[in-house]
């Protein structure tokens, strides 16, 4: 599979959180970024179809209207 290199500049605090998440998940920062981008793209595609992103915990639901 052909790949394109992308340089992304993020604030140090966000990088620290990204590193911690990657370590916690046993992934590279690149893997976390790819997964986050895939989720963002899926969310935007579904929004175009009128869907909403929701998080549910127990009987409580939180709706994110826009991403």
PDBQT receptor file of N, H, CA, C and O in Angstrom, charges set to zero:
ATOM      1  N   UNK A   1       0.836  -1.169   0.000  1.00  0.00    +0.000 N 
ATOM      2  CA  UNK A   1       0.000   0.000   0.000  1.00  0.00    +0.000 C 
ATOM      3  C   UNK A   1       0.886   1.239   0.000  1.00  0.00    +0.000 C 
ATOM      4  O   UNK A   1       1.771   1.369   0.846  1.00  0.00    +0.000 OA
ATOM      5  N   UNK A   2       0.658   2.133  -0.926  1.00  0.00    +0.000 N 
ATOM      6  H   UNK A   2      -0.060   2.027  -1.613  1.00  0.00    +0.000 HD
ATOM      7  CA  UNK A   2       1.410   3.382  -0.982  1.00  0.00    +0.000 C 
ATOM      8  C   UNK A   2       1.021   4.265   0.193  1.00  0.00    +0.000 C 
ATOM      9  O   UNK A   2      -0.124   4.250   0.645  1.00  0.00    +0.000 OA
ATOM     10  N   UNK A   3       1.970   5.020   0.673  1.00  0.00    +0.000 N 
ATOM     11  H   UNK A   3       2.900   5.032   0.306  1.00  0.00    +0.000 HD
ATOM     12  CA  UNK A   3       1.707   5.889   1.819  1.00  0.00    +0.000 C 
ATOM     13  C   UNK A   3       2.229   7.287   1.528  1.00  0.00    +0.000 C 
ATOM     14  O   UNK A   3       3.192   7.468   0.783  1.00  0.00    +0.000 OA
ATOM     15  N   UNK A   4       1.585   8.256   2.122  1.00  0.00    +0.000 N 
ATOM     16  H   UNK A   4       0.803   8.110   2.727  1.00  0.00    +0.000 HD
ATOM     17  CA  UNK A   4       2.005   9.645   2.033  1.00  0.00    +0.000 C 
ATOM     18  C   UNK A   4       2.403  10.100   3.416  1.00  0.00    +0.000 C 
ATOM     19  O   UNK A   4       1.697   9.842   4.391  1.00  0.00    +0.000 OA
ATOM     20  N   UNK A   5       3.510  10.763   3.501  1.00  0.00    +0.000 N 
ATOM     21  H   UNK A   5       4.083  10.972   2.709  1.00  0.00    +0.000 HD
ATOM     22  CA  UNK A   5       3.977  11.273   4.786  1.00  0.00    +0.000 C 
ATOM     23  C   UNK A   5       3.303  12.610   5.065  1.00  0.00    +0.000 C 
ATOM     24  O   UNK A   5       3.190  13.454   4.177  1.00  0.00    +0.000 OA
ATOM     25  N   UNK A   6       2.859  12.794   6.297  1.00  0.00    +0.000 N 
ATOM     26  H   UNK A   6       2.951  12.108   7.019  1.00  0.00    +0.000 HD
ATOM     27  CA  UNK A   6       2.173  14.009   6.703  1.00  0.00    +0.000 C 
ATOM     28  C   UNK A   6       2.811  14.510   7.998  1.00  0.00    +0.000 C 
ATOM     29  O   UNK A   6       2.954  13.753   8.958  1.00  0.00    +0.000 OA
ATOM     30  N   UNK A   7       3.187  15.764   8.018  1.00  0.00    +0.000 N 
ATOM     31  H   UNK A   7       3.071  16.378   7.238  1.00  0.00    +0.000 HD
ATOM     32  CA  UNK A   7       3.733  16.356   9.237  1.00  0.00    +0.000 C 
ATOM     33  C   UNK A   7       2.642  17.164   9.904  1.00  0.00    +0.000 C 
ATOM     34  O   UNK A   7       2.027  18.027   9.278  1.00  0.00    +0.000 OA
ATOM     35  N   UNK A   8       2.401  16.885  11.171  1.00  0.00    +0.000 N 
ATOM     36  H   UNK A   8       2.900  16.184  11.680  1.00  0.00    +0.000 HD
ATOM     37  CA  UNK A   8       1.357  17.576  11.918  1.00  0.00    +0.000 C 
ATOM     38  C   UNK A   8       1.993  18.217  13.145  1.00  0.00    +0.000 C 
ATOM     39  O   UNK A   8       2.710  17.558  13.899  1.00  0.00    +0.000 OA
ATOM     40  N   UNK A   9       1.733  19.473  13.334  1.00  0.00    +0.000 N 
ATOM     41  H   UNK A   9       1.151  20.008  12.722  1.00  0.00    +0.000 HD
ATOM     42  CA  UNK A   9       2.240  20.182  14.518  1.00  0.00    +0.000 C 
ATOM     43  C   UNK A   9       1.086  20.329  15.507  1.00  0.00    +0.000 C 
ATOM     44  O   UNK A   9       0.022  20.849  15.172  1.00  0.00    +0.000 OA
ATOM     45  N   UNK A  10       1.321  19.861  16.726  1.00  0.00    +0.000 N 
ATOM     46  H   UNK A  10       2.185  19.438  16.998  1.00  0.00    +0.000 HD
ATOM     47  CA  UNK A  10       0.308  19.956  17.766  1.00  0.00    +0.000 C 
ATOM     48  C   UNK A  10       0.943  20.543  19.014  1.00  0.00    +0.000 C 
ATOM     49  O   UNK A  10       2.153  20.425  19.211  1.00  0.00    +0.000 OA
ATOM     50  N   UNK A  11       0.137  21.175  19.858  1.00  0.00    +0.000 N 
ATOM     51  H   UNK A  11      -0.846  21.270  19.699  1.00  0.00    +0.000 HD
ATOM     52  CA  UNK A  11       0.667  21.734  21.110  1.00  0.00    +0.000 C 
ATOM     53  C   UNK A  11       1.268  20.619  21.981  1.00  0.00    +0.000 C 
ATOM     54  O   UNK A  11       0.840  19.466  21.924  1.00  0.00    +0.000 OA
ATOM     55  N   UNK A  12       2.248  20.988  22.770  1.00  0.00    +0.000 N 
ATOM     56  H   UNK A  12       2.595  21.924  22.816  1.00  0.00    +0.000 HD
ATOM     57  CA  UNK A  12       2.944  20.027  23.619  1.00  0.00    +0.000 C 
ATOM     58  C   UNK A  12       1.984  19.273  24.543  1.00  0.00    +0.000 C 
ATOM     59  O   UNK A  12       2.133  18.067  24.740  1.00  0.00    +0.000 OA
ATOM     60  N   UNK A  13       1.008  19.974  25.105  1.00  0.00    +0.000 N 
ATOM     61  H   UNK A  13       0.888  20.954  24.945  1.00  0.00    +0.000 HD
ATOM     62  CA  UNK A  13       0.054  19.330  26.010  1.00  0.00    +0.000 C 
ATOM     63  C   UNK A  13      -0.750  18.245  25.281  1.00  0.00    +0.000 C 
ATOM     64  O   UNK A  13      -0.996  17.173  25.834  1.00  0.00    +0.000 OA
ATOM     65  N   UNK A  14      -1.150  18.526  24.055  1.00  0.00    +0.000 N 
ATOM     66  H   UNK A  14      -0.950  19.397  23.606  1.00  0.00    +0.000 HD
ATOM     67  CA  UNK A  14      -1.885  17.528  23.273  1.00  0.00    +0.000 C 
ATOM     68  C   UNK A  14      -0.978  16.354  22.918  1.00  0.00    +0.000 C 
ATOM     69  O   UNK A  14      -1.417  15.204  22.923  1.00  0.00    +0.000 OA
ATOM     70  N   UNK A  15       0.274  16.639  22.612  1.00  0.00    +0.000 N 
ATOM     71  H   UNK A  15       0.630  17.573  22.607  1.00  0.00    +0.000 HD
ATOM     72  CA  UNK A  15       1.231  15.574  22.332  1.00  0.00    +0.000 C 
ATOM     73  C   UNK A  15       1.421  14.677  23.546  1.00  0.00    +0.000 C 
ATOM     74  O   UNK A  15       1.511  13.457  23.410  1.00  0.00    +0.000 OA
ATOM     75  N   UNK A  16       1.482  15.272  24.726  1.00  0.00    +0.000 N 
ATOM     76  H   UNK A  16       1.408  16.263  24.836  1.00  0.00    +0.000 HD
ATOM     77  CA  UNK A  16       1.626  14.482  25.957  1.00  0.00    +0.000 C 
ATOM     78  C   UNK A  16       0.437  13.537  26.127  1.00  0.00    +0.000 C 
ATOM     79  O   UNK A  16       0.606  12.375  26.496  1.00  0.00    +0.000 OA
ATOM     80  N   UNK A  17      -0.759  14.042  25.856  1.00  0.00    +0.000 N 
ATOM     81  H   UNK A  17      -0.896  14.986  25.556  1.00  0.00    +0.000 HD
ATOM     82  CA  UNK A  17      -1.966  13.209  25.968  1.00  0.00    +0.000 C 
ATOM     83  C   UNK A  17      -1.967  12.113  24.904  1.00  0.00    +0.000 C 
ATOM     84  O   UNK A  17      -2.365  10.980  25.172  1.00  0.00    +0.000 OA
ATOM     85  N   UNK A  18      -1.522  12.457  23.698  1.00  0.00    +0.000 N 
ATOM     86  H   UNK A  18      -1.198  13.378  23.480  1.00  0.00    +0.000 HD
ATOM     87  CA  UNK A  18      -1.427  11.482  22.617  1.00  0.00    +0.000 C 
ATOM     88  C   UNK A  18      -0.439  10.374  22.970  1.00  0.00    +0.000 C 
ATOM     89  O   UNK A  18      -0.729   9.196  22.760  1.00  0.00    +0.000 OA
ATOM     90  N   UNK A  19       0.713  10.738  23.500  1.00  0.00    +0.000 N 
ATOM     91  H   UNK A  19       0.949  11.695  23.671  1.00  0.00    +0.000 HD
ATOM     92  CA  UNK A  19       1.712   9.746  23.907  1.00  0.00    +0.000 C 
ATOM     93  C   UNK A  19       1.161   8.836  25.001  1.00  0.00    +0.000 C 
ATOM     94  O   UNK A  19       1.355   7.621  24.955  1.00  0.00    +0.000 OA
ATOM     95  N   UNK A  20       0.475   9.418  25.981  1.00  0.00    +0.000 N 
ATOM     96  H   UNK A  20       0.317  10.405  26.017  1.00  0.00    +0.000 HD
ATOM     97  CA  UNK A  20      -0.085   8.627  27.078  1.00  0.00    +0.000 C 
ATOM     98  C   UNK A  20      -1.138   7.651  26.556  1.00  0.00    +0.000 C 
ATOM     99  O   UNK A  20      -1.167   6.492  26.969  1.00  0.00    +0.000 OA
ATOM    100  N   UNK A  21      -1.993   8.111  25.661  1.00  0.00    +0.000 N 
ATOM    101  H   UNK A  21      -1.969   9.053  25.326  1.00  0.00    +0.000 HD
ATOM    102  CA  UNK A  21      -3.024   7.246  25.094  1.00  0.00    +0.000 C 
ATOM    103  C   UNK A  21      -2.400   6.123  24.275  1.00  0.00    +0.000 C 
ATOM    104  O   UNK A  21      -2.817   4.970  24.380  1.00  0.00    +0.000 OA
ATOM    105  N   UNK A  22      -1.409   6.456  23.466  1.00  0.00    +0.000 N 
ATOM    106  H   UNK A  22      -1.070   7.393  23.381  1.00  0.00    +0.000 HD
ATOM    107  CA  UNK A  22      -0.730   5.440  22.656  1.00  0.00    +0.000 C 
ATOM    108  C   UNK A  22      -0.090   4.376  23.547  1.00  0.00    +0.000 C 
ATOM    109  O   UNK A  22      -0.195   3.181  23.270  1.00  0.00    +0.000 OA
ATOM    110  N   UNK A  23       0.565   4.814  24.606  1.00  0.00    +0.000 N 
ATOM    111  H   UNK A  23       0.649   5.785  24.831  1.00  0.00    +0.000 HD
ATOM    112  CA  UNK A  23       1.190   3.883  25.539  1.00  0.00    +0.000 C 
ATOM    113  C   UNK A  23       0.151   3.001  26.216  1.00  0.00    +0.000 C 
ATOM    114  O   UNK A  23       0.336   1.789  26.327  1.00  0.00    +0.000 OA
ATOM    115  N   UNK A  24      -0.934   3.604  26.665  1.00  0.00    +0.000 N 
ATOM    116  H   UNK A  24      -1.084   4.589  26.575  1.00  0.00    +0.000 HD
ATOM    117  CA  UNK A  24      -2.015   2.880  27.332  1.00  0.00    +0.000 C 
ATOM    118  C   UNK A  24      -2.635   1.830  26.411  1.00  0.00    +0.000 C 
ATOM    119  O   UNK A  24      -2.984   0.736  26.856  1.00  0.00    +0.000 OA
ATOM    120  N   UNK A  25      -2.772   2.164  25.129  1.00  0.00    +0.000 N 
ATOM    121  H   UNK A  25      -2.489   3.052  24.767  1.00  0.00    +0.000 HD
ATOM    122  CA  UNK A  25      -3.411   1.264  24.169  1.00  0.00    +0.000 C 
ATOM    123  C   UNK A  25      -2.421   0.298  23.503  1.00  0.00    +0.000 C 
ATOM    124  O   UNK A  25      -2.831  -0.616  22.786  1.00  0.00    +0.000 OA
ATOM    125  N   UNK A  26      -1.131   0.499  23.738  1.00  0.00    +0.000 N 
ATOM    126  H   UNK A  26      -0.798   1.241  24.320  1.00  0.00    +0.000 HD
ATOM    127  CA  UNK A  26      -0.122  -0.346  23.095  1.00  0.00    +0.000 C 
ATOM    128  C   UNK A  26      -0.004  -0.060  21.607  1.00  0.00    +0.000 C 
ATOM    129  O   UNK A  26       0.247  -0.962  20.807  1.00  0.00    +0.000 OA
ATOM    130  N   UNK A  27      -0.187   1.210  21.241  1.00  0.00    +0.000 N 
ATOM    131  H   UNK A  27      -0.391   1.942  21.890  1.00  0.00    +0.000 HD
ATOM    132  CA  UNK A  27      -0.146   1.633  19.848  1.00  0.00    +0.000 C 
ATOM    133  C   UNK A  27       0.921   2.704  19.663  1.00  0.00    +0.000 C 
ATOM    134  O   UNK A  27       1.464   3.232  20.633  1.00  0.00    +0.000 OA
ATOM    135  N   UNK A  28       1.209   3.012  18.417  1.00  0.00    +0.000 N 
ATOM    136  H   UNK A  28       0.768   2.583  17.629  1.00  0.00    +0.000 HD
ATOM    137  CA  UNK A  28       2.066   4.155  18.144  1.00  0.00    +0.000 C 
ATOM    138  C   UNK A  28       1.193   5.407  18.067  1.00  0.00    +0.000 C 
ATOM    139  O   UNK A  28      -0.026   5.324  17.924  1.00  0.00    +0.000 OA
ATOM    140  N   UNK A  29       1.834   6.554  18.163  1.00  0.00    +0.000 N 
ATOM    141  H   UNK A  29       2.825   6.622  18.279  1.00  0.00    +0.000 HD
ATOM    142  CA  UNK A  29       1.081   7.803  18.016  1.00  0.00    +0.000 C 
ATOM    143  C   UNK A  29       0.454   7.870  16.626  1.00  0.00    +0.000 C 
ATOM    144  O   UNK A  29      -0.652   8.385  16.460  1.00  0.00    +0.000 OA
ATOM    145  N   UNK A  30       1.160   7.351  15.639  1.00  0.00    +0.000 N 
ATOM    146  H   UNK A  30       2.058   6.933  15.773  1.00  0.00    +0.000 HD
ATOM    147  CA  UNK A  30       0.627   7.330  14.277  1.00  0.00    +0.000 C 
ATOM    148  C   UNK A  30      -0.634   6.490  14.201  1.00  0.00    +0.000 C 
ATOM    149  O   UNK A  30      -1.602   6.882  13.548  1.00  0.00    +0.000 OA
ATOM    150  N   UNK A  31      -0.635   5.333  14.864  1.00  0.00    +0.000 N 
ATOM    151  H   UNK A  31       0.151   5.015  15.394  1.00  0.00    +0.000 HD
ATOM    152  CA  UNK A  31      -1.822   4.472  14.871  1.00  0.00    +0.000 C 
ATOM    153  C   UNK A  31      -3.013   5.182  15.519  1.00  0.00    +0.000 C 
ATOM    154  O   UNK A  31      -4.131   5.115  15.009  1.00  0.00    +0.000 OA
ATOM    155  N   UNK A  32      -2.770   5.858  16.636  1.00  0.00    +0.000 N 
ATOM    156  H   UNK A  32      -1.862   5.912  17.049  1.00  0.00    +0.000 HD
ATOM    157  CA  UNK A  32      -3.848   6.588  17.309  1.00  0.00    +0.000 C 
ATOM    158  C   UNK A  32      -4.377   7.683  16.395  1.00  0.00    +0.000 C 
ATOM    159  O   UNK A  32      -5.589   7.866  16.285  1.00  0.00    +0.000 OA
ATOM    160  N   UNK A  33      -3.487   8.406  15.744  1.00  0.00    +0.000 N 
ATOM    161  H   UNK A  33      -2.502   8.257  15.833  1.00  0.00    +0.000 HD
ATOM    162  CA  UNK A  33      -3.894   9.475  14.831  1.00  0.00    +0.000 C 
ATOM    163  C   UNK A  33      -4.721   8.918  13.679  1.00  0.00    +0.000 C 
ATOM    164  O   UNK A  33      -5.748   9.494  13.321  1.00  0.00    +0.000 OA
ATOM    165  N   UNK A  34      -4.286   7.804  13.093  1.00  0.00    +0.000 N 
ATOM    166  H   UNK A  34      -3.452   7.336  13.383  1.00  0.00    +0.000 HD
ATOM    167  CA  UNK A  34      -5.038   7.185  11.992  1.00  0.00    +0.000 C 
ATOM    168  C   UNK A  34      -6.441   6.781  12.434  1.00  0.00    +0.000 C 
ATOM    169  O   UNK A  34      -7.415   7.009  11.717  1.00  0.00    +0.000 OA
ATOM    170  N   UNK A  35      -6.538   6.184  13.612  1.00  0.00    +0.000 N 
ATOM    171  H   UNK A  35      -5.746   5.998  14.195  1.00  0.00    +0.000 HD
ATOM    172  CA  UNK A  35      -7.850   5.768  14.128  1.00  0.00    +0.000 C 
ATOM    173  C   UNK A  35      -8.737   6.969  14.396  1.00  0.00    +0.000 C 
ATOM    174  O   UNK A  35      -9.932   6.944  14.099  1.00  0.00    +0.000 OA
ATOM    175  N   UNK A  36      -8.157   8.020  14.957  1.00  0.00    +0.000 N 
ATOM    176  H   UNK A  36      -7.186   8.041  15.198  1.00  0.00    +0.000 HD
ATOM    177  CA  UNK A  36      -8.929   9.234  15.232  1.00  0.00    +0.000 C 
ATOM    178  C   UNK A  36      -9.421   9.865  13.934  1.00  0.00    +0.000 C 
ATOM    179  O   UNK A  36     -10.562  10.322  13.859  1.00  0.00    +0.000 OA
ATOM    180  N   UNK A  37      -8.578   9.892  12.922  1.00  0.00    +0.000 N 
ATOM    181  H   UNK A  37      -7.651   9.521  12.983  1.00  0.00    +0.000 HD
ATOM    182  CA  UNK A  37      -8.974  10.450  11.637  1.00  0.00    +0.000 C 
ATOM    183  C   UNK A  37     -10.077   9.611  10.999  1.00  0.00    +0.000 C 
ATOM    184  O   UNK A  37     -11.032  10.159  10.447  1.00  0.00    +0.000 OA
ATOM    185  N   UNK A  38      -9.953   8.288  11.071  1.00  0.00    +0.000 N 
ATOM    186  H   UNK A  38      -9.178   7.843  11.519  1.00  0.00    +0.000 HD
ATOM    187  CA  UNK A  38     -10.986   7.408  10.517  1.00  0.00    +0.000 C 
ATOM    188  C   UNK A  38     -12.324   7.635  11.222  1.00  0.00    +0.000 C 
ATOM    189  O   UNK A  38     -13.368   7.675  10.572  1.00  0.00    +0.000 OA
ATOM    190  N   UNK A  39     -12.295   7.785  12.544  1.00  0.00    +0.000 N 
ATOM    191  H   UNK A  39     -11.447   7.753  13.072  1.00  0.00    +0.000 HD
ATOM    192  CA  UNK A  39     -13.525   8.034  13.303  1.00  0.00    +0.000 C 
ATOM    193  C   UNK A  39     -14.117   9.390  12.933  1.00  0.00    +0.000 C 
ATOM    194  O   UNK A  39     -15.331   9.509  12.764  1.00  0.00    +0.000 OA
ATOM    195  N   UNK A  40     -13.284  10.396  12.808  1.00  0.00    +0.000 N 
ATOM    196  H   UNK A  40     -12.298  10.299  12.946  1.00  0.00    +0.000 HD
ATOM    197  CA  UNK A  40     -13.750  11.731  12.420  1.00  0.00    +0.000 C 
ATOM    198  C   UNK A  40     -14.412  11.684  11.047  1.00  0.00    +0.000 C 
ATOM    199  O   UNK A  40     -15.491  12.246  10.859  1.00  0.00    +0.000 OA
ATOM    200  N   UNK A  41     -13.776  11.021  10.092  1.00  0.00    +0.000 N 
ATOM    201  H   UNK A  41     -12.900  10.565  10.245  1.00  0.00    +0.000 HD
ATOM    202  CA  UNK A  41     -14.325  10.934   8.740  1.00  0.00    +0.000 C 
ATOM    203  C   UNK A  41     -15.655  10.178   8.733  1.00  0.00    +0.000 C 
ATOM    204  O   UNK A  41     -16.596  10.588   8.055  1.00  0.00    +0.000 OA
ATOM    205  N   UNK A  42     -15.735   9.086   9.476  1.00  0.00    +0.000 N 
ATOM    206  H   UNK A  42     -14.970   8.753  10.027  1.00  0.00    +0.000 HD
ATOM    207  CA  UNK A  42     -16.987   8.333   9.566  1.00  0.00    +0.000 C 
ATOM    208  C   UNK A  42     -18.088   9.195  10.174  1.00  0.00    +0.000 C 
ATOM    209  O   UNK A  42     -19.222   9.185   9.695  1.00  0.00    +0.000 OA
ATOM    210  N   UNK A  43     -17.760   9.933  11.217  1.00  0.00    +0.000 N 
ATOM    211  H   UNK A  43     -16.838   9.940  11.606  1.00  0.00    +0.000 HD
ATOM    212  CA  UNK A  43     -18.730  10.802  11.877  1.00  0.00    +0.000 C 
ATOM    213  C   UNK A  43     -19.247  11.860  10.917  1.00  0.00    +0.000 C 
ATOM    214  O   UNK A  43     -20.453  12.097  10.852  1.00  0.00    +0.000 OA
ATOM    215  N   UNK A  44     -18.356  12.498  10.170  1.00  0.00    +0.000 N 
ATOM    216  H   UNK A  44     -17.376  12.305  10.222  1.00  0.00    +0.000 HD
ATOM    217  CA  UNK A  44     -18.769  13.525   9.223  1.00  0.00    +0.000 C 
ATOM    218  C   UNK A  44     -19.635  12.925   8.119  1.00  0.00    +0.000 C 
ATOM    219  O   UNK A  44     -20.617  13.547   7.716  1.00  0.00    +0.000 OA
ATOM    220  N   UNK A  45     -19.302  11.740   7.620  1.00  0.00    +0.000 N 
ATOM    221  H   UNK A  45     -18.504  11.235   7.948  1.00  0.00    +0.000 HD
ATOM    222  CA  UNK A  45     -20.110  11.082   6.588  1.00  0.00    +0.000 C 
ATOM    223  C   UNK A  45     -21.511  10.784   7.113  1.00  0.00    +0.000 C 
ATOM    224  O   UNK A  45     -22.503  11.021   6.423  1.00  0.00    +0.000 OA
ATOM    225  N   UNK A  46     -21.588  10.267   8.327  1.00  0.00    +0.000 N 
ATOM    226  H   UNK A  46     -20.782  10.074   8.888  1.00  0.00    +0.000 HD
ATOM    227  CA  UNK A  46     -22.882   9.923   8.906  1.00  0.00    +0.000 C 
ATOM    228  C   UNK A  46     -23.700  11.177   9.193  1.00  0.00    +0.000 C 
ATOM    229  O   UNK A  46     -24.923  11.154   9.051  1.00  0.00    +0.000 OA
ATOM    230  N   UNK A  47     -23.052  12.270   9.593  1.00  0.00    +0.000 N 
ATOM    231  H   UNK A  47     -22.059  12.289   9.708  1.00  0.00    +0.000 HD
ATOM    232  CA  UNK A  47     -23.756  13.528   9.835  1.00  0.00    +0.000 C 
ATOM    233  C   UNK A  47     -24.446  14.003   8.566  1.00  0.00    +0.000 C 
ATOM    234  O   UNK A  47     -25.553  14.538   8.623  1.00  0.00    +0.000 OA
ATOM    235  N   UNK A  48     -23.800  13.813   7.425  1.00  0.00    +0.000 N 
ATOM    236  H   UNK A  48     -22.900  13.379   7.379  1.00  0.00    +0.000 HD
ATOM    237  CA  UNK A  48     -24.394  14.222   6.149  1.00  0.00    +0.000 C 
ATOM    238  C   UNK A  48     -25.688  13.459   5.888  1.00  0.00    +0.000 C 
ATOM    239  O   UNK A  48     -26.582  13.958   5.203  1.00  0.00    +0.000 OA
ATOM    240  N   UNK A  49     -25.784  12.251   6.434  1.00  0.00    +0.000 N 
ATOM    241  H   UNK A  49     -25.058  11.846   6.989  1.00  0.00    +0.000 HD
ATOM    242  CA  UNK A  49     -26.991  11.426   6.275  1.00  0.00    +0.000 C 
ATOM    243  C   UNK A  49     -28.019  11.701   7.366  1.00  0.00    +0.000 C 
ATOM    244  O   UNK A  49     -29.054  11.037   7.427  1.00  0.00    +0.000 OA
ATOM    245  N   UNK A  50     -27.738  12.674   8.227  1.00  0.00    +0.000 N 
ATOM    246  H   UNK A  50     -26.897  13.213   8.178  1.00  0.00    +0.000 HD
ATOM    247  CA  UNK A  50     -28.674  13.041   9.275  1.00  0.00    +0.000 C 
ATOM    248  C   UNK A  50     -28.462  12.329  10.601  1.00  0.00    +0.000 C 
ATOM    249  O   UNK A  50     -29.260  12.494  11.524  1.00  0.00    +0.000 OA
ATOM    250  N   UNK A  51     -27.415  11.551  10.709  1.00  0.00    +0.000 N 
ATOM    251  H   UNK A  51     -26.767  11.416   9.959  1.00  0.00    +0.000 HD
ATOM    252  CA  UNK A  51     -27.149  10.830  11.956  1.00  0.00    +0.000 C 
ATOM    253  C   UNK A  51     -26.483  11.762  12.970  1.00  0.00    +0.000 C 
ATOM    254  O   UNK A  51     -25.918  12.793  12.608  1.00  0.00    +0.000 OA
ATOM    255  N   UNK A  52     -26.563  11.377  14.247  1.00  0.00    +0.000 N 
ATOM    256  H   UNK A  52     -27.023  10.539  14.541  1.00  0.00    +0.000 HD
ATOM    257  CA  UNK A  52     -25.913  12.112  15.321  1.00  0.00    +0.000 C 
ATOM    258  C   UNK A  52     -25.009  11.177  16.092  1.00  0.00    +0.000 C 
ATOM    259  O   UNK A  52     -25.303   9.990  16.234  1.00  0.00    +0.000 OA
ATOM    260  N   UNK A  53     -23.917  11.709  16.586  1.00  0.00    +0.000 N 
ATOM    261  H   UNK A  53     -23.677  12.673  16.470  1.00  0.00    +0.000 HD
ATOM    262  CA  UNK A  53     -23.008  10.939  17.429  1.00  0.00    +0.000 C 
ATOM    263  C   UNK A  53     -23.488  11.070  18.863  1.00  0.00    +0.000 C 
ATOM    264  O   UNK A  53     -23.678  12.179  19.361  1.00  0.00    +0.000 OA
ATOM    265  N   UNK A  54     -23.685   9.934  19.527  1.00  0.00    +0.000 N 
ATOM    266  H   UNK A  54     -23.531   9.033  19.122  1.00  0.00    +0.000 HD
ATOM    267  CA  UNK A  54     -24.143   9.951  20.913  1.00  0.00    +0.000 C 
ATOM    268  C   UNK A  54     -23.275   9.044  21.768  1.00  0.00    +0.000 C 
ATOM    269  O   UNK A  54     -22.767   8.021  21.308  1.00  0.00    +0.000 OA
ATOM    270  N   UNK A  55     -23.119   9.439  23.012  1.00  0.00    +0.000 N 
ATOM    271  H   UNK A  55     -23.531  10.270  23.386  1.00  0.00    +0.000 HD
ATOM    272  CA  UNK A  55     -22.461   8.613  24.008  1.00  0.00    +0.000 C 
ATOM    273  C   UNK A  55     -23.505   8.258  25.053  1.00  0.00    +0.000 C 
ATOM    274  O   UNK A  55     -24.235   9.125  25.531  1.00  0.00    +0.000 OA
ATOM    275  N   UNK A  56     -23.573   6.990  25.404  1.00  0.00    +0.000 N 
ATOM    276  H   UNK A  56     -22.979   6.285  25.016  1.00  0.00    +0.000 HD
ATOM    277  CA  UNK A  56     -24.563   6.553  26.387  1.00  0.00    +0.000 C 
ATOM    278  C   UNK A  56     -23.853   5.877  27.553  1.00  0.00    +0.000 C 
ATOM    279  O   UNK A  56     -22.925   5.089  27.370  1.00  0.00    +0.000 OA
ATOM    280  N   UNK A  57     -24.311   6.206  28.746  1.00  0.00    +0.000 N 
ATOM    281  H   UNK A  57     -25.065   6.846  28.895  1.00  0.00    +0.000 HD
ATOM    282  CA  UNK A  57     -23.818   5.564  29.950  1.00  0.00    +0.000 C 
ATOM    283  C   UNK A  57     -25.033   5.294  30.820  1.00  0.00    +0.000 C 
ATOM    284  O   UNK A  57     -25.687   6.214  31.309  1.00  0.00    +0.000 OA
ATOM    285  N   UNK A  58     -25.316   4.024  31.000  1.00  0.00    +0.000 N 
ATOM    286  H   UNK A  58     -24.784   3.277  30.603  1.00  0.00    +0.000 HD
ATOM    287  CA  UNK A  58     -26.522   3.668  31.729  1.00  0.00    +0.000 C 
ATOM    288  C   UNK A  58     -27.726   4.163  30.974  1.00  0.00    +0.000 C 
ATOM    289  O   UNK A  58     -27.882   3.874  29.787  1.00  0.00    +0.000 OA
ATOM    290  N   UNK A  59     -28.586   4.909  31.650  1.00  0.00    +0.000 N 
ATOM    291  H   UNK A  59     -28.460   5.143  32.614  1.00  0.00    +0.000 HD
ATOM    292  CA  UNK A  59     -29.786   5.424  30.985  1.00  0.00    +0.000 C 
ATOM    293  C   UNK A  59     -29.626   6.888  30.552  1.00  0.00    +0.000 C 
ATOM    294  O   UNK A  59     -30.592   7.530  30.142  1.00  0.00    +0.000 OA
ATOM    295  N   UNK A  60     -28.401   7.403  30.648  1.00  0.00    +0.000 N 
ATOM    296  H   UNK A  60     -27.616   6.882  30.982  1.00  0.00    +0.000 HD
ATOM    297  CA  UNK A  60     -28.150   8.777  30.244  1.00  0.00    +0.000 C 
ATOM    298  C   UNK A  60     -27.469   8.806  28.880  1.00  0.00    +0.000 C 
ATOM    299  O   UNK A  60     -26.556   8.022  28.619  1.00  0.00    +0.000 OA
ATOM    300  N   UNK A  61     -27.912   9.706  28.017  1.00  0.00    +0.000 N 
ATOM    301  H   UNK A  61     -28.653  10.343  28.229  1.00  0.00    +0.000 HD
ATOM    302  CA  UNK A  61     -27.351   9.842  26.696  1.00  0.00    +0.000 C 
ATOM    303  C   UNK A  61     -26.910  11.294  26.486  1.00  0.00    +0.000 C 
ATOM    304  O   UNK A  61     -27.637  12.236  26.799  1.00  0.00    +0.000 OA
ATOM    305  N   UNK A  62     -25.718  11.442  25.955  1.00  0.00    +0.000 N 
ATOM    306  H   UNK A  62     -25.127  10.676  25.700  1.00  0.00    +0.000 HD
ATOM    307  CA  UNK A  62     -25.199  12.769  25.622  1.00  0.00    +0.000 C 
ATOM    308  C   UNK A  62     -25.038  12.813  24.111  1.00  0.00    +0.000 C 
ATOM    309  O   UNK A  62     -24.401  11.937  23.526  1.00  0.00    +0.000 OA
ATOM    310  N   UNK A  63     -25.607  13.815  23.488  1.00  0.00    +0.000 N 
ATOM    311  H   UNK A  63     -26.125  14.526  23.964  1.00  0.00    +0.000 HD
ATOM    312  CA  UNK A  63     -25.533  13.946  22.033  1.00  0.00    +0.000 C 
ATOM    313  C   UNK A  63     -24.538  15.027  21.661  1.00  0.00    +0.000 C 
ATOM    314  O   UNK A  63     -24.600  16.151  22.161  1.00  0.00    +0.000 OA
ATOM    315  N   UNK A  64     -23.620  14.669  20.776  1.00  0.00    +0.000 N 
ATOM    316  H   UNK A  64     -23.570  13.756  20.370  1.00  0.00    +0.000 HD
ATOM    317  CA  UNK A  64     -22.711  15.651  20.226  1.00  0.00    +0.000 C 
ATOM    318  C   UNK A  64     -23.291  16.099  18.893  1.00  0.00    +0.000 C 
ATOM    319  O   UNK A  64     -23.424  15.299  17.967  1.00  0.00    +0.000 OA
ATOM    320  N   UNK A  65     -23.630  17.359  18.797  1.00  0.00    +0.000 N 
ATOM    321  H   UNK A  65     -23.522  18.010  19.549  1.00  0.00    +0.000 HD
ATOM    322  CA  UNK A  65     -24.345  17.845  17.636  1.00  0.00    +0.000 C 
ATOM    323  C   UNK A  65     -23.398  18.090  16.470  1.00  0.00    +0.000 C 
ATOM    324  O   UNK A  65     -23.772  17.868  15.318  1.00  0.00    +0.000 OA
ATOM    325  N   UNK A  66     -22.207  18.535  16.741  1.00  0.00    +0.000 N 
ATOM    326  H   UNK A  66     -21.903  18.715  17.676  1.00  0.00    +0.000 HD
ATOM    327  CA  UNK A  66     -21.285  18.874  15.662  1.00  0.00    +0.000 C 
ATOM    328  C   UNK A  66     -19.877  18.508  16.060  1.00  0.00    +0.000 C 
ATOM    329  O   UNK A  66     -19.466  18.667  17.209  1.00  0.00    +0.000 OA
ATOM    330  N   UNK A  67     -19.154  18.016  15.084  1.00  0.00    +0.000 N 
ATOM    331  H   UNK A  67     -19.489  17.887  14.150  1.00  0.00    +0.000 HD
ATOM    332  CA  UNK A  67     -17.736  17.693  15.315  1.00  0.00    +0.000 C 
ATOM    333  C   UNK A  67     -16.919  18.438  14.295  1.00  0.00    +0.000 C 
ATOM    334  O   UNK A  67     -15.693  18.327  14.286  1.00  0.00    +0.000 OA
TER     335      UNK A  67
